[in-house]
Amino acid sequence: MLFSTGGTIQDKLKRLFYFRLLEGAQLEALASLCTVLHFEEGELIFNEGEDATAFYIVLNGKVQIYKISREGKEMILHLFGPGEMFAEVPIFSGIPKYPANALCMERCEILRIDGAGFCSLVTENPELALNVLVVFAKRLHKFSEIIEDLSLRTVDSRLAKYLLSVSENSPDKAVIRIHKKTLASILGTIPETLSRTFKKLTKDGLLQVEGNKIHLLDRKGLSNLAE
């Protein structure tokens, strides 16, 4: 789904869930805090340790949030797509620095919102805070799911759950638009284990792999495995 189809910043804001009810002066005040940015694939939006002065919403494209461990290993924390907000936690919790890196996985159009200005706007319009709380609640639920998956599910189960989630709009086919290494990191495993898992599910007749397209041959079987 594309959230940017031209128009003014006010038009873009009105298409977003968080701000869809804003009108008149409120919408103009928020728009004055916004900048539309464009990035190419592989460009960084910000680095870990930079001053946290703004938060962002993806209008078009996909953004990866990640950290680098002391051993130099990349740890992927989140993937964000169109309509999703990121980097808001440092702004609203008072953390002065971004705790991770933000990388564009493809060409992106990003809405940058000034953090200090938004916090001032919220004090004058408390209803804005409710929409941000919705984001926090969903993020917390997602974290609890990740912890549960890593603690209780096998790699087979995690992969089955992921494939079902990304194929909701296309029941018989899942298209993975990320590298297998990235997917392995998301699932909390290593590429070698992920490859073995794909081969196992293929041998079991649950799926068939064709490039970045995975054909779901037995959706019920995958659902049973995911559960």
GUMARDREN-525535 format. One record per residue (C-alpha): x, y, z; residue number from 1. Coordinates in Angstrom, 3 decimals, decimal comma, always signed. Example, Ala and Ser with C-alpha at 12.3 -4.5 7.8 and 13.67 -1.06 7.14 Angstrom:
<nodes>
(node (+12,300 -4,500 +7,800) 1);
(node (+13,670 -1,060 +7,140) 2);
</nodes>
This chain:
<nodes>
(node (+0,000 +0,000 +0,000) 1);
(node (+1,382 +3,418 -0,956) 2);
(node (+0,804 +6,324 +1,396) 3);
(node (+2,356 +8,936 -0,854) 4);
(node (+0,618 +9,697 -4,116) 5);
(node (+1,620 +13,333 -4,462) 6);
(node (-0,061 +16,351 -2,951) 7);
(node (+0,903 +18,591 -0,070) 8);
(node (+2,302 +17,500 +3,279) 9);
(node (-1,199 +18,001 +4,692) 10);
(node (-2,508 +15,523 +2,112) 11);
(node (+0,122 +12,978 +3,115) 12);
(node (-0,682 +13,412 +6,809) 13);
(node (-4,397 +12,887 +6,228) 14);
(node (-3,689 +9,514 +4,616) 15);
(node (-1,928 +8,278 +7,754) 16);
(node (-3,846 +6,501 +10,518) 17);
(node (-2,241 +8,592 +13,261) 18);
(node (-3,370 +11,951 +11,905) 19);
(node (-6,457 +11,176 +9,815) 20);
(node (-8,796 +13,089 +12,151) 21);
(node (-6,787 +16,317 +12,223) 22);
(node (-8,290 +19,356 +10,567) 23);
(node (-7,591 +23,050 +10,069) 24);
(node (-5,096 +24,686 +12,408) 25);
(node (-4,005 +21,375 +13,996) 26);
(node (-3,145 +19,892 +10,622) 27);
(node (-1,294 +23,039 +9,552) 28);
(node (+0,671 +23,132 +12,814) 29);
(node (+1,753 +19,517 +12,383) 30);
(node (+2,608 +20,006 +8,712) 31);
(node (+4,943 +22,850 +9,678) 32);
(node (+7,002 +20,310 +11,671) 33);
(node (+7,308 +17,859 +8,771) 34);
(node (+9,789 +17,344 +5,971) 35);
(node (+9,492 +14,788 +3,177) 36);
(node (+12,809 +13,002 +2,549) 37);
(node (+13,874 +10,661 -0,257) 38);
(node (+16,513 +7,940 +0,073) 39);
(node (+18,034 +5,397 -2,267) 40);
(node (+18,437 +1,721 -1,426) 41);
(node (+21,290 +1,241 +1,063) 42);
(node (+21,217 +4,801 +2,415) 43);
(node (+21,194 +5,397 +6,160) 44);
(node (+18,522 +7,619 +7,672) 45);
(node (+20,405 +7,854 +10,954) 46);
(node (+23,183 +6,063 +12,825) 47);
(node (+23,137 +4,631 +16,314) 48);
(node (+24,425 +7,298 +18,726) 49);
(node (+23,282 +10,300 +16,676) 50);
(node (+21,219 +12,956 +18,442) 51);
(node (+17,549 +11,916 +18,454) 52);
(node (+15,885 +15,075 +17,156) 53);
(node (+13,060 +13,620 +15,047) 54);
(node (+10,908 +10,573 +14,435) 55);
(node (+9,790 +9,205 +11,091) 56);
(node (+6,956 +7,592 +9,143) 57);
(node (+7,490 +5,470 +6,028) 58);
(node (+5,407 +6,799 +3,146) 59);
(node (+6,862 +4,448 +0,553) 60);
(node (+9,533 +1,744 +0,718) 61);
(node (+10,946 -0,380 +3,519) 62);
(node (+13,244 +0,526 +6,435) 63);
(node (+15,383 -1,799 +8,509) 64);
(node (+16,294 -0,974 +12,114) 65);
(node (+19,405 -2,795 +13,271) 66);
(node (+22,327 -2,810 +15,691) 67);
(node (+25,890 -4,046 +15,340) 68);
(node (+27,158 -6,244 +18,187) 69);
(node (+30,612 -5,934 +19,691) 70);
(node (+31,598 -8,942 +17,588) 71);
(node (+30,495 -7,112 +14,454) 72);
(node (+27,317 -9,157 +13,945) 73);
(node (+24,285 -7,375 +12,526) 74);
(node (+21,142 -7,801 +14,622) 75);
(node (+17,887 -6,801 +12,933) 76);
(node (+15,346 -5,382 +15,362) 77);
(node (+12,486 -4,250 +13,104) 78);
(node (+11,338 -3,879 +9,525) 79);
(node (+8,965 -1,004 +8,763) 80);
(node (+6,850 -0,489 +5,650) 81);
(node (+4,409 +2,136 +4,324) 82);
(node (+2,328 +3,838 +6,991) 83);
(node (+4,508 +2,710 +9,905) 84);
(node (+6,163 +5,009 +12,444) 85);
(node (+9,694 +4,503 +13,776) 86);
(node (+12,272 +6,182 +16,038) 87);
(node (+9,489 +7,665 +18,176) 88);
(node (+10,623 +5,999 +21,421) 89);
(node (+13,705 +8,213 +21,978) 90);
(node (+11,594 +11,322 +21,355) 91);
(node (+8,852 +10,481 +23,852) 92);
(node (+11,034 +8,779 +26,456) 93);
(node (+13,668 +11,517 +26,586) 94);
(node (+16,516 +9,294 +25,332) 95);
(node (+18,992 +11,769 +23,780) 96);
(node (+20,511 +9,408 +21,181) 97);
(node (+19,129 +6,959 +18,646) 98);
(node (+19,719 +3,457 +20,087) 99);
(node (+20,032 +1,767 +16,663) 100);
(node (+20,656 +2,376 +12,959) 101);
(node (+17,966 +2,961 +10,316) 102);
(node (+18,687 +1,729 +6,779) 103);
(node (+16,582 +1,991 +3,618) 104);
(node (+16,197 -1,476 +2,084) 105);
(node (+14,836 +0,021 -1,146) 106);
(node (+14,044 +3,463 -2,514) 107);
(node (+12,119 +5,230 +0,225) 108);
(node (+9,991 +8,288 +0,775) 109);
(node (+10,084 +9,177 +4,467) 110);
(node (+8,199 +11,756 +6,510) 111);
(node (+10,453 +13,381 +9,122) 112);
(node (+8,679 +14,982 +12,109) 113);
(node (+10,564 +17,327 +14,427) 114);
(node (+10,564 +15,771 +17,895) 115);
(node (+10,653 +18,859 +20,120) 116);
(node (+8,006 +20,612 +18,057) 117);
(node (+5,720 +17,563 +18,139) 118);
(node (+6,033 +17,210 +21,922) 119);
(node (+5,002 +20,860 +22,282) 120);
(node (+2,077 +20,288 +19,927) 121);
(node (+0,925 +17,300 +21,992) 122);
(node (+0,697 +19,432 +25,151) 123);
(node (-1,735 +21,689 +23,304) 124);
(node (-3,590 +18,816 +21,583) 125);
(node (-3,626 +15,790 +23,947) 126);
(node (-5,652 +13,705 +21,489) 127);
(node (-2,491 +13,382 +19,381) 128);
(node (-0,877 +11,472 +22,238) 129);
(node (-3,585 +8,786 +22,075) 130);
(node (-2,605 +7,833 +18,549) 131);
(node (+1,047 +7,564 +19,582) 132);
(node (+0,007 +5,343 +22,516) 133);
(node (-1,641 +3,013 +20,013) 134);
(node (+1,737 +2,678 +18,292) 135);
(node (+3,459 +1,922 +21,602) 136);
(node (+0,839 -0,703 +22,512) 137);
(node (+1,203 -2,469 +19,154) 138);
(node (+5,002 -2,345 +19,415) 139);
(node (+4,894 -3,842 +22,923) 140);
(node (+2,593 -6,631 +21,713) 141);
(node (+4,975 -7,326 +18,826) 142);
(node (+7,936 -7,547 +21,212) 143);
(node (+6,086 -10,019 +23,426) 144);
(node (+5,322 -12,141 +20,350) 145);
(node (+8,991 -12,106 +19,320) 146);
(node (+10,116 -13,180 +22,800) 147);
(node (+7,504 -15,951 +22,845) 148);
(node (+8,523 -17,166 +19,392) 149);
(node (+12,235 -17,263 +20,233) 150);
(node (+11,555 -19,011 +23,540) 151);
(node (+8,912 -21,551 +22,551) 152);
(node (+8,908 -22,068 +18,774) 153);
(node (+11,262 -24,076 +16,590) 154);
(node (+12,780 -22,486 +13,472) 155);
(node (+10,307 -24,545 +11,391) 156);
(node (+7,398 -23,041 +13,320) 157);
(node (+8,777 -19,499 +13,133) 158);
(node (+9,282 -19,753 +9,374) 159);
(node (+5,790 -21,161 +8,832) 160);
(node (+4,280 -18,330 +10,889) 161);
(node (+6,270 -15,719 +8,946) 162);
(node (+5,277 -17,130 +5,541) 163);
(node (+1,610 -17,160 +6,511) 164);
(node (+1,805 -13,561 +7,741) 165);
(node (+3,392 -12,192 +4,538) 166);
(node (+0,978 -14,098 +2,287) 167);
(node (-2,283 -12,853 +3,798) 168);
(node (-3,226 -11,012 +0,596) 169);
(node (-2,101 -13,896 -1,621) 170);
(node (-3,085 -17,183 +0,061) 171);
(node (-1,112 -19,473 -2,262) 172);
(node (+2,088 -17,489 -2,579) 173);
(node (+4,475 -15,636 -0,276) 174);
(node (+6,888 -13,143 -1,822) 175);
(node (+9,984 -12,441 +0,277) 176);
(node (+11,445 -9,110 -0,778) 177);
(node (+14,394 -9,367 +1,603) 178);
(node (+17,647 -11,321 +1,515) 179);
(node (+17,638 -14,751 +3,113) 180);
(node (+20,356 -13,513 +5,510) 181);
(node (+17,991 -10,764 +6,679) 182);
(node (+15,132 -13,234 +7,053) 183);
(node (+17,359 -15,531 +9,110) 184);
(node (+18,150 -12,658 +11,447) 185);
(node (+14,452 -11,789 +11,789) 186);
(node (+13,679 -15,403 +12,696) 187);
(node (+16,526 -15,548 +15,218) 188);
(node (+18,608 -18,125 +13,382) 189);
(node (+21,510 -18,341 +10,903) 190);
(node (+21,323 -18,605 +7,079) 191);
(node (+22,533 -22,218 +7,051) 192);
(node (+19,781 -23,307 +9,437) 193);
(node (+17,184 -21,342 +7,451) 194);
(node (+18,272 -23,050 +4,214) 195);
(node (+17,948 -26,461 +5,850) 196);
(node (+14,493 -25,502 +7,120) 197);
(node (+13,353 -24,435 +3,643) 198);
(node (+14,595 -27,764 +2,260) 199);
(node (+12,804 -29,687 +5,008) 200);
(node (+9,468 -27,919 +4,437) 201);
(node (+9,876 -28,431 +0,685) 202);
(node (+10,558 -32,157 +1,204) 203);
(node (+7,485 -32,368 +3,464) 204);
(node (+5,368 -30,973 +0,626) 205);
(node (+4,431 -27,771 +2,460) 206);
(node (+6,006 -25,327 +0,011) 207);
(node (+8,016 -24,862 -3,156) 208);
(node (+10,741 -22,210 -3,532) 209);
(node (+11,175 -20,236 -6,757) 210);
(node (+13,600 -17,341 -6,314) 211);
(node (+12,087 -14,922 -3,812) 212);
(node (+8,654 -16,485 -4,343) 213);
(node (+7,577 -19,282 -2,042) 214);
(node (+4,536 -21,211 -3,212) 215);
(node (+2,454 -22,408 -0,273) 216);
(node (+1,373 -25,920 -1,254) 217);
(node (-0,247 -26,869 +2,047) 218);
(node (-1,467 -23,807 +3,926) 219);
(node (-3,260 -25,916 +6,536) 220);
(node (-0,095 -27,893 +7,193) 221);
(node (+1,887 -24,663 +7,588) 222);
(node (-0,775 -23,337 +9,949) 223);
(node (-0,542 -26,469 +12,085) 224);
(node (+3,247 -26,126 +12,136) 225);
(node (+3,018 -22,433 +13,064) 226);
(node (+0,741 -23,237 +15,979) 227);
</nodes>
